[in-house]
Amino acid sequence: MQHITGIPRNQMVFSSLEDTILPDNPVRFVDAFVERIDFIKLDFSVQTLK
């Protein structure tokens, strides 16, 4: 079997969204705010998709 050599290949690197957002990014404030909201009291319900 022949192999192609000498050509760099691009590989995907998987990481979590948590790892890609810097700790001092303003979106962290929004995330902290949303975690404190009680969605049940706001009449949101959880539904499971089939």
C-alpha positions as CSV (number, residue, x, y, z in Angstrom):
1,M,0.0,0.0,0.0
2,Q,1.4,3.4,-0.9
3,H,1.3,6.3,1.6
4,I,1.4,10.0,0.9
5,T,4.2,11.6,2.9
6,G,5.5,15.2,3.4
7,I,2.0,16.8,3.2
8,P,0.9,18.4,6.5
9,R,-2.6,17.5,7.4
10,N,-5.1,19.5,9.4
11,Q,-6.6,17.7,12.3
12,M,-9.6,18.8,14.3
13,V,-9.0,19.4,18.0
14,F,-12.1,19.1,20.2
15,S,-12.5,21.0,23.3
16,S,-15.4,22.2,25.4
17,L,-17.0,25.6,25.1
18,E,-16.0,26.2,28.7
19,D,-12.4,25.8,27.7
20,T,-12.6,28.3,24.8
21,I,-14.1,31.2,26.8
22,L,-11.6,33.2,28.8
23,P,-12.4,33.7,32.5
24,D,-12.6,37.5,32.2
25,N,-14.9,37.4,29.1
26,P,-18.1,39.4,29.7
27,V,-20.2,36.4,28.7
28,R,-19.3,34.9,32.0
29,F,-21.5,37.6,33.7
30,V,-24.5,36.5,31.6
31,D,-23.8,32.9,32.4
32,A,-23.7,33.6,36.1
33,F,-27.0,35.6,35.9
34,V,-28.8,32.9,34.0
35,E,-27.8,30.2,36.5
36,R,-29.6,32.1,39.2
37,I,-32.9,32.4,37.4
38,D,-35.6,30.0,38.6
39,F,-37.2,29.0,35.3
40,I,-39.9,26.9,37.0
41,K,-41.2,30.1,38.8
42,L,-41.3,31.8,35.4
43,D,-43.6,29.0,34.2
44,F,-41.1,27.3,31.9
45,S,-41.4,23.5,31.7
46,V,-38.9,20.8,30.8
47,Q,-39.9,18.7,27.8
48,T,-38.1,15.6,26.6
49,L,-37.8,15.2,22.8
50,K,-38.3,11.8,21.3
